[in-house]
Amino acid sequence: FVENFEKILGIFQEGQAYKNLVQASSEMHQLLGDLFGQICQRTAPQESASARIERTLAMMRKNLSTHVSIHELAASAGMSHAYFTMQFRKHTGQSPRSYFNRQRIAKACEYLAATDTKVDNIARLVGYEDPFYFCRLFKRITQQTPTIYRRSVRKASAVAGSDDDAKG
């Protein structure tokens, strides 16, 4: 903690330039997350790292529509950012950000399949303010745009429905 605090002081001594203030703010956020993690560890030392990761997975699933930072997740698990990221990857095989994005896109797929809600509204429902970023991310994860995904899912369900009618 002392080392991190001294790093922040060093940044401020370099001057009050915007870049320095942003860097100092980031370092302070890390320091506060680490301190919070230490406090949480003292109150629940018996809980395993795996159980704490599971708790953050549940937290992610409940908060798909909001922005939750990795620092906040790490703090809620009572871990430093670096240790949380390492344990999360060990537990899930993915980085926390990648996992969170995939959960959000999976929820978007549900909305696309079940509703006629516009794509930009679905983007907001799953926590993305920028619909263009949402569409790029959606395509990167699913290899389809949201609109094409919706069409293909509906076409598949229509074909399945006509197959059921033919059998009946």
N, CA, C and O of each residue as an XYZ file, in Angstrom:
672
protein
N       0.813     -1.194      0.000
C       0.000      0.000      0.000
C       0.858      1.260      0.000
O       0.578      2.225     -0.710
N       1.887      1.225      0.798
C       2.794      2.369      0.875
C       3.443      2.605     -0.480
O       3.571      3.743     -0.933
N       3.851      1.514     -1.120
C       4.485      1.626     -2.441
C       3.521      2.253     -3.451
O       3.913      3.121     -4.231
N       2.264      1.814     -3.436
C       1.264      2.385     -4.350
C       1.010      3.856     -4.046
O       0.873      4.675     -4.955
N       0.947      4.183     -2.755
C       0.716      5.568     -2.375
C       1.877      6.451     -2.813
O       1.666      7.561     -3.302
N       3.087      5.969     -2.641
C       4.261      6.727     -3.076
C       4.264      6.903     -4.597
O       4.715      7.929     -5.107
N       3.763      5.910     -5.311
C       3.662      6.018     -6.774
C       2.698      7.148     -7.152
O       2.965      7.920     -8.074
N       1.584      7.235     -6.434
C       0.606      8.292     -6.689
C       1.224      9.663     -6.401
O       1.054     10.599     -7.181
N       1.935      9.776     -5.288
C       2.593     11.048     -4.961
C       3.602     11.426     -6.041
O       3.705     12.594     -6.417
N       4.337     10.450     -6.535
C       5.308     10.692     -7.604
C       4.646     11.229     -8.857
O       5.186     12.115     -9.520
N       3.481     10.697     -9.184
C       2.746     11.169    -10.368
C       2.352     12.627    -10.186
O       2.487     13.430    -11.109
N       1.860     12.974     -8.986
C       1.475     14.358     -8.726
C       2.673     15.294     -8.772
O       2.539     16.446     -9.183
N       3.825     14.824     -8.363
C       5.021     15.659     -8.378
C       5.482     15.935     -9.810
O       6.207     16.899    -10.057
N       5.056     15.083    -10.757
C       5.419     15.305    -12.158
C       4.636     16.462    -12.766
O       4.984     16.949    -13.841
N       3.592     16.902    -12.094
C       2.816     18.047    -12.582
C       1.336     17.752    -12.588
O       0.911     16.621    -12.352
N       0.551     18.786    -12.862
C      -0.902     18.683    -12.826
C      -1.502     18.487    -14.220
O      -2.672     18.805    -14.431
N      -0.739     17.979    -15.153
C      -1.258     17.743    -16.499
C      -2.393     16.722    -16.436
O      -2.420     15.857    -15.560
N      -3.321     16.838    -17.375
C      -4.495     15.961    -17.412
C      -4.083     14.489    -17.401
O      -4.668     13.683    -16.678
N      -3.083     14.144    -18.199
C      -2.603     12.757    -18.280
C      -2.150     12.270    -16.910
O      -2.447     11.138    -16.529
N      -1.437     13.106    -16.168
C      -0.965     12.734    -14.840
C      -2.124     12.553    -13.865
O      -2.120     11.631    -13.049
N      -3.111     13.436    -13.954
C      -4.268     13.328    -13.065
C      -5.058     12.054    -13.337
O      -5.520     11.396    -12.405
N      -5.215     11.706    -14.613
C      -5.920     10.473    -14.973
C      -5.147      9.262    -14.459
O      -5.741      8.337    -13.905
N      -3.854      9.265    -14.635
C      -3.025      8.153    -14.169
C      -3.088      8.048    -12.640
O      -3.208      6.948    -12.099
N      -3.009      9.171    -11.953
C      -3.083      9.175    -10.489
C      -4.447      8.676    -10.020
O      -4.540      7.932     -9.044
N      -5.498      9.087    -10.715
C      -6.840      8.634    -10.376
C      -6.954      7.119    -10.520
O      -7.541      6.449     -9.671
N      -6.396      6.593    -11.590
C      -6.409      5.146    -11.815
C      -5.650      4.403    -10.720
O      -6.108      3.379    -10.214
N      -4.497      4.930    -10.368
C      -3.698      4.313     -9.306
C      -4.429      4.378     -7.968
O      -4.387      3.427     -7.187
N      -5.103      5.507     -7.703
C      -5.850      5.651     -6.458
C      -7.012      4.655     -6.418
O      -7.297      4.070     -5.373
N      -7.670      4.470     -7.540
C      -8.766      3.506     -7.631
C      -8.250      2.104     -7.304
O      -8.891      1.357     -6.564
N      -7.093      1.755     -7.858
C      -6.471      0.458     -7.578
C      -6.151      0.333     -6.086
O      -6.431     -0.697     -5.472
N      -5.573      1.371     -5.514
C      -5.204      1.362     -4.098
C      -6.440      1.181     -3.217
O      -6.430      0.380     -2.282
N      -7.499      1.925     -3.517
C      -8.719      1.811     -2.725
C      -9.354      0.427     -2.868
O      -9.872     -0.128     -1.899
N      -9.310     -0.125     -4.083
C      -9.815     -1.483     -4.289
C      -9.030     -2.503     -3.486
O      -9.604     -3.413     -2.889
N      -7.710     -2.346     -3.475
C      -6.859     -3.249     -2.696
C      -7.150     -3.126     -1.201
O      -7.212     -4.128     -0.489
N      -7.328     -1.889     -0.731
C      -7.644     -1.680      0.689
C      -8.994     -2.305      1.038
O      -9.135     -2.969      2.065
N      -9.976     -2.085      0.177
C     -11.299     -2.659      0.409
C     -11.219     -4.181      0.424
O     -11.858     -4.841      1.243
N     -10.425     -4.728     -0.496
C     -10.233     -6.175     -0.543
C      -9.637     -6.708      0.744
O     -10.041     -7.766      1.227
N      -8.684     -5.988      1.299
C      -8.079     -6.405      2.564
C      -9.102     -6.389      3.693
O      -9.108     -7.282      4.541
N      -9.952     -5.393      3.706
C     -10.989     -5.307      4.740
C     -11.955     -6.475      4.604
O     -12.328     -7.096      5.599
N     -12.363     -6.778      3.368
C     -13.288     -7.887      3.132
C     -12.661     -9.227      3.515
O     -13.343    -10.101      4.052
N     -11.379     -9.389      3.246
C     -10.707    -10.640      3.587
C     -10.696    -10.850      5.091
O     -10.810    -11.983      5.559
N     -10.560     -9.782      5.845
C     -10.549     -9.910      7.301
C     -11.901    -10.365      7.820
O     -11.968    -11.103      8.803
N     -12.993     -9.932      7.166
C     -14.321    -10.285      7.660
C     -14.764    -11.668      7.202
O     -15.644    -12.259      7.827
N     -14.175    -12.208      6.117
C     -14.597    -13.525      5.633
C     -13.404    -14.357      5.174
O     -13.351    -14.766      4.014
N     -12.449    -14.612      6.064
C     -11.261    -15.347      5.639
C     -11.528    -16.818      5.350
O     -10.734    -17.456      4.660
N     -12.616    -17.369      5.854
C     -12.900    -18.780      5.678
C     -13.433    -19.107      4.281
O     -13.445    -20.275      3.892
N     -13.864    -18.125      3.539
C     -14.434    -18.362      2.223
C     -13.318    -18.601      1.206
O     -12.361    -17.830      1.145
N     -13.435    -19.652      0.417
C     -12.396    -19.984     -0.562
C     -12.421    -19.002     -1.732
O     -13.412    -18.309     -1.963
N     -11.318    -18.961     -2.456
C     -11.235    -18.100     -3.645
C     -12.302    -18.516     -4.652
O     -12.924    -17.670     -5.294
N     -12.508    -19.819     -4.786
C     -13.502    -20.327     -5.726
C     -14.910    -19.844     -5.359
O     -15.681    -19.448     -6.233
N     -15.237    -19.879     -4.075
C     -16.556    -19.418     -3.625
C     -16.719    -17.918     -3.866
O     -17.804    -17.459     -4.225
N     -15.642    -17.157     -3.669
C     -15.717    -15.718     -3.907
C     -15.885    -15.424     -5.393
O     -16.606    -14.498     -5.762
N     -15.226    -16.204     -6.250
C     -15.397    -16.032     -7.697
C     -16.831    -16.373     -8.090
O     -17.441    -15.663     -8.890
N     -17.370    -17.452     -7.535
C     -18.768    -17.826     -7.816
C     -19.720    -16.698     -7.420
O     -20.690    -16.416     -8.124
N     -19.433    -16.058     -6.289
C     -20.262    -14.946     -5.843
C     -20.206    -13.793     -6.840
O     -21.223    -13.154     -7.109
N     -19.018    -13.523     -7.391
C     -18.924    -12.438     -8.372
C     -19.596    -12.824     -9.685
O     -20.130    -11.959    -10.379
N     -19.580    -14.114    -10.037
C     -20.293    -14.554    -11.246
C     -21.789    -14.282    -11.093
O     -22.438    -13.812    -12.028
N     -22.326    -14.576     -9.928
C     -23.743    -14.295     -9.667
C     -24.009    -12.792     -9.721
O     -25.029    -12.350    -10.250
N     -23.084    -12.018     -9.171
C     -23.214    -10.558     -9.199
C     -23.227    -10.054    -10.638
O     -24.008     -9.167    -10.984
N     -22.367    -10.618    -11.468
C     -22.332    -10.220    -12.887
C     -23.663    -10.532    -13.556
O     -24.216     -9.691    -14.264
N     -24.181    -11.740    -13.334
C     -25.441    -12.141    -13.974
C     -26.598    -11.246    -13.545
O     -27.505    -10.982    -14.334
N     -26.570    -10.777    -12.298
C     -27.645     -9.903    -11.794
C     -27.513     -8.474    -12.300
O     -28.490     -7.724    -12.284
N     -26.325     -8.084    -12.750
C     -26.066     -6.689    -13.131
C     -25.682     -6.547    -14.598
O     -24.815     -5.739    -14.929
N     -26.307     -7.312    -15.478
C     -25.958     -7.248    -16.895
C     -26.251     -5.888    -17.515
O     -25.615     -5.507    -18.499
N     -27.201     -5.157    -16.955
C     -27.580     -3.877    -17.562
C     -26.784     -2.701    -17.024
O     -26.978     -1.574    -17.479
N     -25.897     -2.929    -16.073
C     -25.137     -1.828    -15.494
C     -23.648     -2.039    -15.696
O     -23.186     -3.148    -15.964
N     -22.909     -0.946    -15.559
C     -21.452     -1.042    -15.657
C     -20.904     -1.415    -14.290
O     -21.115     -0.704    -13.307
N     -20.203     -2.531    -14.241
C     -19.522     -2.950    -13.022
C     -18.057     -3.110    -13.402
O     -17.721     -3.903    -14.281
N     -17.190     -2.360    -12.741
C     -15.773     -2.415    -13.082
C     -15.120     -3.660    -12.492
O     -15.619     -4.248    -11.533
N     -14.011     -4.040    -13.079
C     -13.251     -5.187    -12.576
C     -12.754     -4.881    -11.167
O     -12.688     -5.778    -10.327
N     -12.407     -3.634    -10.903
C     -11.978     -3.245     -9.558
C     -13.102     -3.461     -8.544
O     -12.851     -3.919     -7.429
N     -14.334     -3.134     -8.923
C     -15.470     -3.342     -8.024
C     -15.705     -4.829     -7.781
O     -15.981     -5.240     -6.654
N     -15.595     -5.636     -8.840
C     -15.764     -7.077     -8.690
C     -14.676     -7.654     -7.782
O     -14.951     -8.473     -6.905
N     -13.446     -7.214     -8.007
C     -12.327     -7.687     -7.185
C     -12.555     -7.306     -5.725
O     -12.337     -8.115     -4.823
N     -12.990     -6.081     -5.505
C     -13.239     -5.627     -4.133
C     -14.356     -6.438     -3.489
O     -14.265     -6.790     -2.312
N     -15.412     -6.740     -4.247
C     -16.512     -7.521     -3.673
C     -16.069     -8.946     -3.351
O     -16.638     -9.594     -2.472
N     -15.055     -9.429     -4.063
C     -14.508    -10.761     -3.789
C     -13.452    -10.708     -2.688
O     -12.977    -11.747     -2.228
N     -13.087     -9.501     -2.267
C     -12.075     -9.353     -1.238
C     -10.682     -9.691     -1.740
O      -9.864    -10.248     -1.008
N     -10.418     -9.348     -3.003
C      -9.129     -9.660     -3.621
C      -8.571     -8.420     -4.301
O      -9.310     -7.493     -4.631
N      -7.266     -8.413     -4.505
C      -6.683     -7.343     -5.309
C      -7.096     -7.577     -6.763
O      -7.496     -8.680     -7.135
N      -6.996     -6.545     -7.562
C      -7.359     -6.640     -8.976
C      -6.584     -7.759     -9.678
O      -7.171     -8.576    -10.387
N      -5.277     -7.792     -9.478
C      -4.434     -8.785    -10.162
C      -4.767    -10.204     -9.707
O      -4.888    -11.108    -10.534
N      -4.915    -10.402     -8.408
C      -5.212    -11.743     -7.889
C      -6.604    -12.182     -8.334
O      -6.804    -13.343     -8.691
N      -7.568    -11.258     -8.314
C      -8.928    -11.565     -8.763
C      -8.916    -12.008    -10.221
O      -9.522    -13.021    -10.572
N      -8.225    -11.249    -11.070
C      -8.170    -11.581    -12.500
C      -7.562    -12.961    -12.707
O      -8.061    -13.745    -13.514
N      -6.493    -13.258    -11.985
C      -5.840    -14.560    -12.103
C      -6.782    -15.686    -11.645
O      -6.913    -16.702    -12.328
N      -7.431    -15.503    -10.499
C      -8.344    -16.526     -9.980
C      -9.576    -16.682    -10.876
O     -10.069    -17.792    -11.077
N     -10.064    -15.572    -11.407
C     -11.231    -15.608    -12.286
C     -10.913    -16.415    -13.546
O     -11.699    -17.265    -13.964
N      -9.761    -16.140    -14.140
C      -9.350    -16.853    -15.350
C      -9.164    -18.344    -15.053
O      -9.523    -19.196    -15.865
N      -8.606    -18.642    -13.896
C      -8.393    -20.037    -13.486
C      -9.738    -20.748    -13.326
O      -9.872    -21.918    -13.683
N     -10.723    -20.044    -12.795
C     -12.037    -20.611    -12.511
C     -12.913    -20.742    -13.769
O     -13.649    -21.717    -13.920
N     -12.824    -19.744    -14.673
C     -13.734    -19.711    -15.831
C     -13.053    -19.944    -17.172
O     -13.715    -20.269    -18.157
N     -11.734    -19.781    -17.217
C     -11.029    -19.894    -18.492
C     -11.074    -18.613    -19.309
O     -10.593    -18.588    -20.442
N     -11.640    -17.555    -18.756
C     -11.770    -16.280    -19.463
C     -11.399    -15.136    -18.531
O     -11.376    -15.290    -17.310
N     -11.112    -13.992    -19.126
C     -10.906    -12.791    -18.316
C     -12.269    -12.332    -17.802
O     -13.293    -12.672    -18.394
N     -12.299    -11.570    -16.715
C     -13.588    -11.071    -16.216
C     -14.346    -10.250    -17.260
O     -15.557    -10.411    -17.408
N     -13.647     -9.370    -17.988
C     -14.314     -8.533    -18.993
C     -14.908     -9.389    -20.109
O     -16.047     -9.169    -20.522
N     -14.144    -10.358    -20.594
C     -14.627    -11.231    -21.653
C     -15.859    -12.013    -21.184
O     -16.844    -12.121    -21.914
N     -15.801    -12.550    -19.980
C     -16.924    -13.310    -19.437
C     -18.164    -12.415    -19.334
O     -19.258    -12.809    -19.740
N     -17.982    -11.210    -18.788
C     -19.098    -10.280    -18.611
C     -19.707     -9.916    -19.963
O     -20.929     -9.900    -20.109
N     -18.865     -9.627    -20.946
C     -19.369     -9.304    -22.284
C     -20.139    -10.479    -22.882
O     -21.193    -10.277    -23.486
N     -19.638    -11.686    -22.726
C     -20.334    -12.870    -23.262
C     -21.682    -13.085    -22.579
O     -22.649    -13.483    -23.228
N     -21.751    -12.827    -21.289
C     -23.028    -12.938    -20.572
C     -24.023    -11.907    -21.087
O     -25.202    -12.210    -21.272
N     -23.548    -10.701    -21.314
C     -24.416     -9.645    -21.830
C     -24.915     -9.982    -23.236
O     -26.089     -9.779    -23.546
N     -24.031    -10.489    -24.074
C     -24.424    -10.845    -25.447
C     -25.401    -12.017    -25.423
O     -26.338    -12.042    -26.222
N     -25.213    -12.979    -24.538
C     -26.152    -14.099    -24.409
C     -27.546    -13.582    -24.040
O     -28.551    -14.059    -24.566
N     -27.595    -12.600    -23.130
C     -28.883    -12.006    -22.753
C     -29.482    -11.254    -23.936
O     -30.693    -11.300    -24.152
N     -28.646    -10.567    -24.698
C     -29.123     -9.863    -25.895
C     -29.712    -10.862    -26.893
O     -30.719    -10.572    -27.539
N     -29.098    -12.021    -27.019
C     -29.619    -13.063    -27.917
C     -31.026    -13.482    -27.490
O     -31.896    -13.701    -28.333
N     -31.245    -13.590    -26.192
C     -32.580    -13.932    -25.694
C     -33.592    -12.859    -26.104
O     -34.682    -13.175    -26.581
N     -33.223    -11.588    -25.914
C     -34.119    -10.494    -26.302
C     -34.381    -10.501    -27.808
O     -35.515    -10.308    -28.247
N     -33.340    -10.720    -28.587
C     -33.497    -10.725    -30.045
C     -34.415    -11.847    -30.496
O     -35.222    -11.657    -31.406
N     -34.305    -12.998    -29.881
C     -35.124    -14.148    -30.265
C     -36.578    -14.010    -29.820
O     -37.491    -14.459    -30.514
N     -36.788    -13.389    -28.665
C     -38.123    -13.396    -28.066
C     -38.922    -12.109    -28.230
O     -40.124    -12.099    -27.962
N     -38.284    -11.019    -28.666
C     -38.994     -9.741    -28.740
C     -38.739     -9.060    -30.082
O     -37.877     -9.470    -30.859
N     -39.518     -8.006    -30.326
C     -39.300     -7.166    -31.496
C     -38.629     -5.853    -31.108
O     -38.654     -4.891    -31.876
N     -38.039     -5.811    -29.939
C     -37.365     -4.617    -29.451
C     -36.232     -4.239    -30.399
O     -35.501     -5.102    -30.884
N     -36.095     -2.944    -30.656
C     -35.046     -2.470    -31.556
C     -33.668     -2.796    -30.989
O     -33.477     -2.872    -29.775
N     -32.723     -2.984    -31.891
C     -31.374     -3.384    -31.503
C     -30.742     -2.364    -30.564
O     -30.109     -2.751    -29.582
N     -30.898     -1.062    -30.843
C     -30.269     -0.078    -29.960
C     -30.897     -0.083    -28.564
O     -30.217      0.230    -27.587
N     -32.174     -0.432    -28.455
C     -32.797     -0.557    -27.135
C     -32.289     -1.799    -26.402
O     -32.086     -1.774    -25.188
N     -32.088     -2.878    -27.147
C     -31.527     -4.093    -26.548
C     -30.110     -3.817    -26.060
O     -29.716     -4.293    -24.996
N     -29.349     -3.056    -26.826
C     -27.991     -2.694    -26.406
C     -28.034     -2.038    -25.034
O     -27.237     -2.374    -24.158
N     -28.958     -1.104    -24.842
C     -29.071     -0.423    -23.547
C     -29.550     -1.381    -22.449
O     -29.100     -1.295    -21.306
N     -30.460     -2.290    -22.801
C     -30.962     -3.247    -21.815
C     -29.847     -4.131    -21.251
O     -29.914     -4.576    -20.105
N     -28.825     -4.377    -22.070
C     -27.722     -5.228    -21.610
C     -26.471     -4.406    -21.276
O     -25.366     -4.944    -21.212
N     -26.656     -3.109    -21.066
C     -25.590     -2.290    -20.506
C     -24.654     -1.582    -21.464
O     -23.594     -1.117    -21.046
N     -25.013     -1.486    -22.741
C     -24.160     -0.785    -23.705
C     -24.864      0.483    -24.163
O     -25.926      0.423    -24.784
N     -24.274      1.622    -23.856
C     -24.841      2.900    -24.262
C     -24.625      3.169    -25.742
O     -25.426      3.861    -26.370
N     -23.557      2.634    -26.299
C     -23.224      2.850    -27.705
C     -23.689      1.651    -28.530
O     -23.072      0.587    -28.469
N     -24.773      1.808    -29.304
C     -25.285      0.671    -30.074
C     -24.305      0.179    -31.148
O     -24.331     -0.996    -31.513
N     -23.448      1.063    -31.651
C     -22.468      0.642    -32.664
C     -21.415     -0.267    -32.035
O     -21.022     -1.272    -32.627
N     -20.964      0.087    -30.837
C     -20.014     -0.772    -30.126
C     -20.673     -2.121    -29.827
O     -20.060     -3.174    -30.003
N     -21.929     -2.078    -29.373
C     -22.671     -3.306    -29.087
C     -22.726     -4.207    -30.324
O     -22.484     -5.410    -30.231
N     -23.043     -3.622    -31.478
C     -23.142     -4.416    -32.711
C     -21.803     -5.026    -33.100
O     -21.750     -6.180    -33.525
N     -20.714     -4.261    -32.960
C     -19.378     -4.799    -33.270
C     -19.027     -5.943    -32.328
O     -18.520     -6.977    -32.764
N     -19.292     -5.761    -31.049
C     -19.005     -6.799    -30.058
C     -19.885     -8.023    -30.299
O     -19.410     -9.157    -30.225
N     -21.149     -7.798    -30.584
C     -22.082     -8.893    -30.862
C     -21.575     -9.731    -32.032
O     -21.565    -10.960    -31.974
N     -21.153     -9.046    -33.095
C     -20.657     -9.759    -34.270
C     -19.364    -10.503    -33.958
O     -19.173    -11.624    -34.430
N     -18.470     -9.902    -33.170
C     -17.214    -10.562    -32.816
C     -17.491    -11.855    -32.038
O     -16.798    -12.854    -32.228
N     -18.494    -11.835    -31.172
C     -18.778    -13.000    -30.331
C     -19.624    -14.046    -31.055
O     -19.376    -15.243    -30.913
N     -20.620    -13.609    -31.830
C     -21.553    -14.561    -32.459
C     -21.286    -14.804    -33.947
O     -21.887    -15.696    -34.545
N     -20.394    -14.019    -34.541
C     -20.109    -14.059    -35.973
C     -21.307    -13.627    -36.825
O     -21.343    -13.905    -38.023
N     -22.282    -12.952    -36.218
C     -23.441    -12.424    -36.932
C     -23.798    -11.059    -36.358
O     -23.522    -10.775    -35.192
N     -24.407    -10.226    -37.173
C     -24.931     -8.973    -36.637
C     -26.192     -9.304    -35.836
O     -26.773    -10.373    -36.029
N     -26.624     -8.421    -34.951
C     -27.858     -8.699    -34.199
C     -29.075     -8.920    -35.110
O     -29.897     -9.797    -34.845
N     -29.185     -8.137    -36.162
C     -30.329     -8.272    -37.064
C     -30.314     -9.622    -37.782
O     -31.345    -10.288    -37.881
N     -29.155    -10.017    -38.277
C     -29.047    -11.320    -38.946
C     -29.295    -12.450    -37.943
O     -29.934    -13.447    -38.277
N     -28.796    -12.295    -36.728
C     -29.043    -13.297    -35.691
C     -30.551    -13.452    -35.460
O     -31.067    -14.568    -35.413
N     -31.243    -12.329    -35.319
C     -32.697    -12.368    -35.077
C     -33.401    -13.082    -36.226
O     -34.252    -13.941    -35.995
N     -33.053    -12.734    -37.456
C     -33.681    -13.380    -38.620
C     -33.421    -14.886    -38.630
O     -34.333    -15.678    -38.866
N     -32.173    -15.274    -38.372
C     -31.835    -16.698    -38.434
C     -32.543    -17.490    -37.334
O     -32.978    -18.618    -37.566
N     -32.658    -16.914    -36.154
C     -33.352    -17.602    -35.058
C     -34.832    -17.736    -35.380
O     -35.430    -18.787    -35.150
N     -35.407    -16.696    -35.900
C     -36.845    -16.734    -36.225
C     -37.120    -17.674    -37.396
O     -38.129    -18.379    -37.410
N     -36.228    -17.679    -38.366
C     -36.370    -18.586    -39.507
C     -36.281    -20.034    -39.029
O     -37.064    -20.885    -39.452
N     -35.324    -20.305    -38.148
C     -35.154    -21.662    -37.613
C     -36.382    -22.085    -36.817
O     -36.809    -23.235    -36.916
N     -36.959    -21.180    -36.029
C     -38.136    -21.553    -35.246
C     -39.360    -21.711    -36.144
O     -40.240    -22.521    -35.853
N     -39.421    -20.941    -37.236
C     -40.530    -21.089    -38.184
C     -40.436    -22.444    -38.897
O     -41.448    -23.117    -39.093
N     -39.228    -22.834    -39.281
C     -39.028    -24.135    -39.923
C     -39.370    -25.253    -38.940
O     -40.009    -26.234    -39.320
N     -38.957    -25.118    -37.693
C     -39.257    -26.128    -36.676
C     -40.751    -26.197    -36.446
O     -41.294    -27.282    -36.241
N     -41.432    -25.055    -36.476
C     -42.880    -25.021    -36.302
C     -43.607    -25.691    -37.454
O     -44.591    -26.396    -37.229
N     -43.144    -25.489    -38.691
C     -43.788    -26.128    -39.847
C     -43.510    -27.628    -39.869
O     -44.344    -28.402    -40.338
N     -42.345    -28.048    -39.366
C     -42.046    -29.469    -39.249
C     -42.989    -30.130    -38.247
O     -43.447    -31.254    -38.457
N     -43.273    -29.418    -37.158
C     -44.187    -29.942    -36.146
C     -45.604    -30.047    -36.713
O     -46.324    -30.998    -36.408
N     -46.011    -29.065    -37.547
C     -47.337    -29.088    -38.164
C     -47.453    -30.266    -39.125
O     -48.498    -30.914    -39.187
N     -46.390    -30.548    -39.874
C     -46.399    -31.636    -40.858
C     -46.509    -32.992    -40.158
O     -47.120    -33.924    -40.682
N     -45.915    -33.090    -38.976
C     -45.952    -34.358    -38.232
C     -47.316    -34.575    -37.606
O     -47.741    -35.715    -37.419
N     -48.014    -33.478    -37.276
C     -49.272    -33.587    -36.531
C     -50.391    -33.899    -37.377
O     -51.516    -34.022    -36.892
